[in-house]
């Protein structure tokens, strides 16, 4: 087993690694994680919220090789459940509503990072099974080249009926939140999705709704005229496009939903220390700034000094005036019903 000296630990901290910690505990954790040598994630691809930088830092600072398999939140939970003692996964990243679901199914492990006290109570499980690392708000990424008029509200979007890409409703937290955001704007809420379901059903009838998960490649090709995305994904994807000027990213003026994502530590992982170290790093100053550079809002944002170049990339605060936070207690239960409702009332319309 490799060892880690006090000098190694301090060098890692100075290089932007973990937030200040009591030295005895992290020295043991880092040594054990180094011995495990690698980490496997699901739903944490390089282009999402700048995970690329975090995986690179974990490799550079602590020698953890990394692999990811991209999948939706529901698929992540299903994979961990199915594999159990044959676990290939150490850590995943799922939408807010899926954290309590995973805990209830008994597939998660609790771990509270050293910065736990700086995570708001509403954004964390009291026992440490899940905690939001960052938040996002549903936005439109609208192709100005293909649209005569860019819709700036949900009502305008449904009235104009352009080609809209929403993703896998029922399986992906981003797509689920887009449904809730539309419901919020049209007078509904977590337990009253009918206004949104009816509006999306009209797009289906017009053959204008695409259930493919949005990607930069699909945006580059103009596969839809409006993509429904978290604001951090919309901004990050646009940044990567050779035709970035074609797209305007905006928060719909009549309402949207702000939610977030939590890491899940696999209870059955064969590399538990690597998973714990990854969560520790994600909630450190360096890990939180990595997320901010991916246009996501870090959960510890009130305890960070965001660089000017990061602040300039964000959308104006005024665009968020009509947004509201997800109500997870209601949504966790309602989202279980969403796949069947979507199939029956939207796709089957």
PyMOL commands that set and color helices and strands:
alter all, ss='L'
color gray80, all
select helices_A, chain A and resi 6-14+23-36+51-62+73-86+96-104+116-118+121-123+154-160+173-185+194-205+216-220+231-240+244-246+272-282+285-293+301-303+308-313+317-320+328-347
alter helices_A, ss='H'
color red, helices_A
select strands_A, chain A and resi 38-42+65-69+91-95+132-143+164-165+209-210+226-230+247-250+256-265+297-298+323-325
alter strands_A, ss='S'
color yellow, strands_A
deselect
rebuild
show_as cartoon
